[in-house]
Amino acid sequence: ALCYDDHASRDGAESPPSREGNFWNLLAHLRSIGMGSLLWQGNANVQQIAELEQLQQSFDNGTTPLEMMEALRQYSSETQNSNYQSVSVIQRRYQLIAWLEDCFRQQLPFPLHTTSENTNARANPNVEYKLHSELYQTQGLTETVKDSVLLRQALALIMAGRLENAQDLMRSNGLSWRAAVMGGGKPFGYQKTSSLQGLESKAVGNPNRPLWQCMLWRQVQESKRNSTHEEMAISALLCNNVKGSFANPCLRTWEKALFAGVKAMVGRTEDALLYQQSTMTNNKFARTHLENTLDMAGMDEERLLETLASTPYPEMAMQDDDPFADATAAFMIGQVAVKALLQGMQPTLDSGNSVTLRFVTHLILYLDSTKADSTGSFATASIRWELDKIRDPVVVKYIQSLAARELWNLLVLYASMLPSQTMLQQLPPLLAPVTNPNDRAIIVKQLRELQPGHELDVLRAVVQIQQDQSLQSIQDVEGDEMVDDSRLEIMQGGESDNKIMKALGWFCVLDDHALEAIIYSNTVIRRFILQDKLDLVFHFVENVRPSTIIEYAEKNLEDDDEEMPDQVEIQRRTSAFSELYAYESYLRAEQGVVEWHKEMDQTAVASQSLQRLTTDSNMANWNEDERAIAINDERRQLVNKARELAADVVGAARSARKALVDVLEHPSGWLWQEDGDTVSRAGGSGRDAEMLALRNQVLPHIAILHCEVCQETAQWMLRILQDIVVHHGGEVKSIEIALVLLDPAVAQSSNAEERASTIKQSPFSPTYWSTHALELSETLASDTFSVPVNEQVLEQMAKLTVSHLQFSSDLQQEPGL
């Protein structure tokens, strides 16, 4: 796919391949006949002489030129599946010609219609093509213009390896003589054909091929005025006249000149072989043509490229900053040039050109993939050493370039080609800026597929980096005196905290990462609580953390228990869930206190109506009995209203108190871990200190909240009872009697002793709440729960003791401390 500009849609693509694409096409052609062709290490001229001598021994005086040419091509195809050392020179050069023809075929200025239904047929040199002459109408053109147009099209076809199509084009436009001239290079011989009489031998080819070659050579040398550049270019290519080709404006590009040179080298080899045929030895035209092409006798790929580099035509030379042409030249020459190419890549990488970096990266990876080729050894040790030395740095540079351009979907793919340790060092910092959930999902799934043993290691490192960066940004802003308070507030409670919360998304893509999501969720909650950011904790739990995470984690835990995981993993998961449940308990307590406060605020407004009696304006005109009935009815309504309000407060206070006690009396102690190693395995080495700090911060705070809930609820109950006393005038002379009116259970007591017991158990009694508050001292003193007690807790308990004595006195009860 790299051979095409439109990498995503090679099939049916009409855009021609780029120079980079031509290079990859070269590697494909060379490797198709073996690794020895891709990384050539032989002496071309010496090896070719030996190959021709071997071929000549198989010929006799009756061998025709056509049979000799077929034997040469057959010789080159016999070694296609051979080992590394036995790739022939002529075979490799035929592949070079096939490669160049393929490149030009993709650049044809007009369409070729294939008879194949294969959409990739355009790149297949063996597919039959047909020209439709009606598409190339030349009527109305002058003969000179018509000839120029047809020759231009014919030249493109010949360079694309479509000589027969070029001949068809000429015949379809009434220029059969040109078609005959173009076909004069076919060697003479006999071809067997089928007929009614059976197989017959039919003479084919040109018996005067050397004469034809000399004629074209002379035509090119003389360059008649009435001959077009296209015609001279065709003649130069057909007769292997390299100088004529290089001098022709139609062939004045690096690729075209390269094609002319390689074709001339192969043509010289073919002519040298054909000259050994008995009828050719004394043929003066054959000898003349060999003399004409003498400069190609010792030519090889390296000398050809040097010739192009020294050409007087700048457009035929390689550009100094063209890495694709440099690489093409290196692989044409062989291993020595490839090694030099690898050694000179560092300046290219430092240039910062993303296209060049992409090319070099893929070249390095391609060469690295060839080390496992089954056809033989990879290459010399020096090339292998150079490749191993630059491979990882090149890939690292490339993934850094991908990250800079936010091509996240490619990052893991190329990072997976690095050694595991290098990948774990380089990839996480590059993934840290990724915030889009879709990009994260792609990355996590690629990690699962490409790095199954390291996916969680990478994700943990990414999340840790995002945490560290967010915390560092807050510290930097706090230390910057030029930053105003509004910006500081945003950084402390906005951008950085939001990034920390959203980092959880890395663990929410795959269900079996749910445990990691729980562990990270615990970390976020723990640190936000330590920073007194309770609002963010509730936002994180309710809006950021997916509600299904805990369900998936618990399900995965059950499934894994059936598979008998190792003891370390069991302890890690147990610790994570223990911490999770502890935080859920704490958040329920905080939420319960919030709900209690809301109820207290609502009832405070409603209870104000108990401080005054509504009287009718006509009450002054009523008699004493009527006024007594009205006042008693109002007092009864007042008690009922007070009972409703008190019941609401009791419900909220009981819920809050229970949630607070659940934290203080959490099984085995809230966040208490006796095994320090287990703590570390569940979330990191800093977790031990954070959990200890959290216990010292949260548990005293919960104890104080418990005292406040009980104290304020008791005082609220006392105010309600006092209001009842006031509104009943002298009929209710004590708090105890007001409690009897408020609580039906107390009123139903049959004797004083039972009433005293019922009053203590009544939630409408102030002493009920102060007693429960003081009972907390047993929990605080218990070694089971190990609640840390500070001065604020002791001070709060002392105040509660005093309040309890006062409440007991008001109710005429024994304190019972």
C-alpha positions, 0 to 999 in steps of 0.5 A: 500500500505504501507504493501509492499516494492514496494508501487507503484505496489502492484498488481502482486508484487512478493517482500515480505512485510517488517516488517513495511508492516506486521504492517500495515497489522495487523492494517487492520486485527484488524480494519476490526472487529471494533475499539474495536479490534484495540485499545483493552481495555478489560481483555482478560482472564476474558472476554474469560471465560465469552464468553466460559460460554455463549457458553457452555450454548447453547450446549447439550449432542448431540452436536458434536465437529465439531458443537462446533467448528463451534459455536465458530467460528460463535460466533466470526463472529457474532460481526463483525459489533458490537459496540466498547465494544462487540468485543470478545477475540476469535474473535480478536485472530482469526484475529491475526492468520489470520494476521500472516498467511497472512504475511507468505503467502506473503513470500512463497518460491514458487508460489501458482496458484490461480483459481481466475482472481483477481490479488489481490487474493494472499492476500485474505485468502478465495481464492482457491489455487492449487498446481501444482505438476510438479513444485516441482519434487523430482525425483532423490533425496534421500528419506531423502532429498526428505522428507526434501524438502517436509516438508519444503514446507509443513511447509511454507504452514501450516504457511500460513494457507494452511493446505489443500494445504500442504496435497495435496503436500504430496499426490501428492508425494506419502506421503498420510500417512503424509497428513493424519497425518496433517489432524488429528486435524479436530474435529469429526462431521457430514457434510451434502452432496448432493446425488441422495437420497437427503441430507445425513450426512457424518462423518468427522473429527477425533474422536480421536483428543485428542489421535492425539494431545498427539501423536504429543506432545510426538513426539515433546518432544522425538524428534527422531533422524531420525525426521527433524526439519521441521517435528518437527516444523509441529507437534509442531504447530499442537498440540500447543506445544509452548515450542517445537515451540520456541526450533525448529530452523525452527521457530526461528524468532520473527514472527514465534514464535509469530505465534506459541504462538497466535495459541497455545492460540487459540488452548487452548481455542478450546480444553477447549471448546471441553472438555466440550463435554460429550464424552470428559469429561472422555477422558484421552487423552483430559485431558492429552492434557489440562494438557500439555497446562496448561501454555497457560491457563492464557496466553495473548498477553502481557505475550506472548510478554514478553516470547519472550523478555526473550527467550534464542534465540536472533533471536526470541526477538525484536531488541531494535531499531525496531520501527515496532516490538514495534508498532506491540507489542503495538497494540497486547496488547491494549490501555495501550501499545499504550499510552506508545508507543505514549509517547515514540516516541520523542526519535525516532523522534529525531534520524533523521532516515527518514524511522522511521519518515515516519512510525511514521507520518503515524501511527499518522495520521492513529490513528487520522483518527480513531477518526471519526470511526462510530462504536463507541468512539475512545479510552480513553481520555488519548490516545486521549490527547497523540495523539493530543499532538504529532500529529502536531509536528510529521507532521511538522518534516515529511514535513521538512524531505520531503523538505530536500529530495526535495520530493516536490510532497508530501509536500502539501499533508502532510502539508494539514493535519496540522491546517491552522495556523500551515500550513501557518507558516510551509509550505512557508519556505519549498517551498521557495527553489523550482525553477523547474517550473514543481515542482511548477506547481504540488505544486500550483495545489495541493494547489488548491485541498487541501487548496482552501481557503489558496492557495494564502496565501501560495504562497504570503508567499513563494514569499515574503520569496524568495524576502527577502532571495535574498535581504539578500544574496545581503546585506551579500555579500556587507558587506563581505570584503573578497568577490571580486568585480566580485562576488559582481557584480554577486550577485547584478545583477545575482543570487539574482535578477534572483530568484526574477524575477523567483518567479513570476512563482508561480502565473503563473500556474493557469489563475485565479492567473493572478491578483496576478502575476500582483501585484507581477510583479508591485513589481519587476518592482518598486524595480528594478527601485528604484535600477536603474536596468532598464535593468533588468526591460526590461529583466523581462518584455520581457523574464520572465513575460508571455505575456498572464498574462495581458490578463488573468488578464483583462479577469478575471477582466471582469468576476469577475465584472459580479459576483459583487465582494466586494468593497475592491477587486474591489479597490485592482484590480483597484489599481493593474492595475493602477500601471501596466499601469503607469509602461507600460507608463514609460517603453515606455518613456524609450524605446522611448528615447533609440530609439531617441538616436539610431536615433541621433547617426545614423544621426550624422554620415550621416550628416557629409557628409553635411559639404563638397561638392563633386567636380568633378576633371574636374570642373576646365576645365568647363566654368562658366555656367557648374560650376554653374549648377553643384554647384546648383545641389549639393546644391539641393541634399544637402538640400534633404539629410538634409531634409531626415535626419531631418525628421528621427530625428523629427520622433524619437524625437516626439515619445520620447517626446510624451511618456515622456509627457504621463508619466508626464501627466498621468491621475490623476498623475503617480503612484499617489494614494490618498487612502493610504489604497487602496495602501496597499491592492494592494501589502503590507504596504511597497508599499506606501513608495516605490511608493512615492520614485519612484515618486520622483525618476522617474518623475524628471528624465522624466522631465529632459529627456524631456528637453534633448530630446528637447534641443539636437533635437533643437541643431541638427536642428540648426547645419543642418541649419548652414551647409546649410548656409555654403554650399550655400555660400553668397546666403543663408545669414541667418538661416531663409533662410536655414529653408525656403530651408529645409521645403517646408511648410515655403517656400510656405508662401505667406507673412512675417507674415505667414512665421513667424507663419509657422517657429514657427510650423515647426519641423525643427526649433530649436525654435519649440523644445525649445518652447515645452520644455518650455511648460513643465513648465505648467505641472510641475506647475499643481496640477493635475499631482503633478510632484515633481520638484528638482534643476536639473529640474529647472537648466535644464529649465533655460538652455532651456530658454537661448537656446530658446532666442539664437534660437529665435535670430538666426531665428530673431523671438520674443522669445514668453516666 
